[in-house]
Amino acid sequence: MRTIAKRTSPLRGEITVPGDKSISHRSVMFGALGQGDTHVTGFLEGADCLATIDCFRRLGVEIDLDRGAGSVTVHGKGMRGLSPALDPAELYTGNSGTTTRIISGILAPQRFRTLISGDESIATRPMNRIITPLRQMGAQIESVSGNGCAPLMICGTDLHGISYDSPVASAQVKSAILCAGLYADSPTFVTEPALSRDHTERMLREFGAEVISEHVENGFRAGILPCETLHAARIHVPGDISSAAYFIAAATIIPGSEILIRNVGINPTRAGILQAAIQMGADITLLNETNTAEPAADLLVRYAPLHGTDIGGDIIPTLIDEIPVLALMAACAQGRTVIRDAAELKVKETNRIDTVTSNLLRMGCNVTPAEDGFVIEGSLDTLHGARVSSYGDHRIAMTFAIAALLAGSTEIEGDECVDVSYPDFYRTLESL
Ligand code: S3P
């Protein structure tokens, strides 16, 4: 349990946020399949990405992690070089949905059997969304308890290419299919209703794969050609915009604040939070933009009074992980905010429609949950301090630590789960 006090002075200073979680996972996964050494800088040393490292070490890949430096060397084994995990013959993915789903796509075509399990949250998250398409490719994958969730048993086998219409815009689903497609006997395509984050497509190209990205009539289509070898790469992981979002919100809601957040990834399939916040009146300036495989910029954020807005449609996948903190910004904005088309929130680390609503209600906010989002009647001074819970969800813990700054002394149960994506979160907050 941690108590966060009301902030009585502006937040000012310059910070960097840890490396992007999605990109960090993929750097290890694709590095493991590459031929030769992949060097990664800016790697996120959070529990989720450390789980990915652990899984690939157990699959026989040598990985050097320079602790505290964000520097990783993956000694790639090549596409056919992974070996079965032994004693136990099981991989543990912790709290990480990304690890669980993408590794399933990588293991489906390997010549061995693997059991994949995770923590209590992972054991409730939907896996049929990858089981169904992978089976269409010929994979032998099943939910051991028959409930469509992990543990998953995978018996590696030959795969064929498919053209899959995904009912959800999910980068984890798309990535699992594309990774399996590297090994298929013909090209593989995934169409999603809206474009989800495209880090897999961008990074697999860096490793030498032939990847197609195109706009089609019913959404966005990603494709991959079967591949014999991937080479190694040098990956620079930019700061995680999902982690930056807490400080964007903090600077925006605490009067007089001004924070410079250095080197944040602004890939357009991830940066919807900037657009949504600006739409609500936030004052965010992009400086020093770079345009490499993953574009980045410094974000200068100044306090600004917010007003309510409508958020829904194709922007949702580009800010899905930021919706808890966006809901907080809506609670501090003048007027009504409607967030819709975000039913995916129900199947994240927690049901974030429930967990955000429960904590906002405890702080006195007028919030009504919906099937696919929220209606929030905000005002500049409704929130009050309360005892809230993280429900074991890192993004809920960080959202309500920021809420406390404005609302007043707030106790957060289970605050330590920030380790999943941002181990230094509270220290950075205290530095401002
Ligand atoms: C991620 C994709 C998103 C996101 C998650 C990370 C990824 O999940 O919520 O935090 O790295 O591919 P979905 O693919 O389930 O939308």
Residues whose N, C-alpha, C, O or C-beta is under 5 A from the ligand:
A	BS01	S3P	S22 T98 A169 S170 A171 Q172 V173 D321
